[in-house]
């Protein structure tokens, strides 16, 4: 029987000589209603293929299997992986990949992609569910944009501040390159706020359950994000001043005439600041300049 309460989690970890590791962002859910809400938001899971990142002690995993899902789980902590192997030994719908889900030069760890492919992800599709360690949110979302095939849907537990950034509007302090990534690559919906008391150990901040649905992949997404990020580094300066430097940094210098023509094409004067531009305006400006 897997632990569910804070006390049970502590006892289970202690029994195996383990403790929550800050470097892995380990905060275990102790409110089952939050798990239920994530599952409800994920829709029909009967016979669905699910990629679960960071299963921890298997609280969400058990619920997924009970609903008939087939689960490919990736766990970086070797101690937790031993517990998961013992708990789900012989379960034909549970497949464990050990190690970091992210790997340099690839969207996700090749073993994850192989496990999904072996289970027919291309034909049947798959969903992503995770109580995501806060420190990998940005690289993980970038990795998701590079996956082929794309997930059908993504359901993540994120730091509340990150959820605010994903939904941030131009002109706000939360409007960052991550906001642009969300706008270009996903439909984002914040399902509910999750207070810090829902986890053990209790984090310093609240979390949010967030649902994302991938949009058709922009063919020049990488360059587009670099352009937007570089513009936002000088967010309060007029475009007339920042564009020459931005384009030079990206290796795409343009003459004053070309820059003016591009601005006019997207109905901008050059006096606007990057921080007030809509994602669609940044995209249009980049394409006009290219």
MARKOLTI-429561 format. One record per residue (C-alpha): residue in one letter; y, x, z. Coordinates in steps of 0.5 Angstrom, whole numbers, plus 500, padded with zeros to 3 digits. Each point is the difference from the previous one (the first is absolute). Layout:
// residues N
AYXZ;...
***
This chain:
// residues 290
X500500500;X507503498;X505500505;X506495499;X504501507;X505506502;X495501505;X494500496;X503504495;X502505505;X493500503;X497501493;X504506498;X499503507;X492499499;X500504494;X505505502;X506498496;X507498501;X505497495;X503505496;X508500499;X499504494;X496495497;X504494502;X494497504;X503493503;X494495500;X501493499;X498496507;X503493497;X494497496;X505494498;X504506496;X494502496;X498492499;X507500497;X499506495;X493497498;X503493499;X506503496;X495504496;X497494497;X493499498;X495506502;X493497499;X497505495;X507504499;X500507500;X505503505;X503507501;X502501508;X504506502;X499503507;X495495503;X500503506;X495497505;X498494495;X504494503;X502498493;X494503496;X496495504;X504494498;X500502493;X492500500;X500494504;X504497494;X495502495;X504506497;X497507498;X504505503;X502507498;X503504506;X503506501;X501504507;X503506501;X498501507;X493503500;X499497507;X502493498;X495501494;X494502504;X501493504;X501496494;X494503497;X496498506;X503493500;X499499493;X493504499;X496496494;X506495499;X499499492;X507498499;X504506504;X501506497;X504506504;X504505497;X502506505;X506504499;X507499498;X502494496;X505504496;X499507496;X504504496;X500499493;X497493500;X502493502;X495499505;X494505503;X495500494;X494498504;X504493501;X501499493;X492502499;X498495505;X505494497;X497502493;X493500502;X501493503;X503497494;X507500501;X502500493;X497494499;X500496506;X507503503;X501502507;X505499506;X503505505;X501498507;X502505505;X503501507;X504506497;X502506504;X508500499;X500507498;X496499493;X504494498;X504503495;X495504497;X495495500;X504495496;X502505495;X492501499;X499493500;X505500493;X495505497;X493496501;X496498494;X499494501;X505498504;X498496506;X500492500;X504500506;X502505506;X501498508;X503505504;X502500507;X506505500;X506502505;X505494500;X505505498;X496502494;X500492498;X507500501;X501505495;X495497495;X504494500;X507503500;X506498496;X505504496;X506502505;X496500506;X498507504;X493498499;X500501493;X496506498;X496503494;X494496504;X504494499;X500501492;X493502500;X498493503;X505497495;X497503494;X493500502;X498494505;X502493502;X501501507;X499494505;X501501508;X495496503;X501500507;X503505505;X495503505;X502502507;X499507503;X496497505;X494498495;X498507500;X497505504;X503505501;X506497500;X505503495;X507500501;X502495494;X498494498;X496499493;X499495495;X495497496;X502501492;X497497494;X501504493;X498498493;X500505495;X505499494;X498503493;X501507501;X506503497;X498505495;X506505502;X499498508;X500508502;X506502496;X504493502;X499501508;X502507499;X506498497;X502494505;X498505506;X505505497;X505495499;X499498507;X501507503;X508499498;X499492502;X508500501;X503503494;X502497494;X495501494;X505503496;X499506505;X493500501;X497499494;X501507497;X497503506;X494495500;X498501493;X501508500;X495500506;X495496497;X500504494;X504495495;X507502499;X504495496;X507501497;X506496503;X500495494;X492499501;X501498507;X506496499;X496496494;X494499505;X505497505;X503495495;X493498498;X498498507;X507497501;X502505505;X507504501;X498506503;X504498507;X494497503;X496504505;X493500500;X499497507;X502493497;X496500493;X494495500;X494504498;X500496493;X507504499;X497506502;X494499495;X505498494;X504506501;X494505500;X498497494;X506500497;X501507501;X493502498;
***
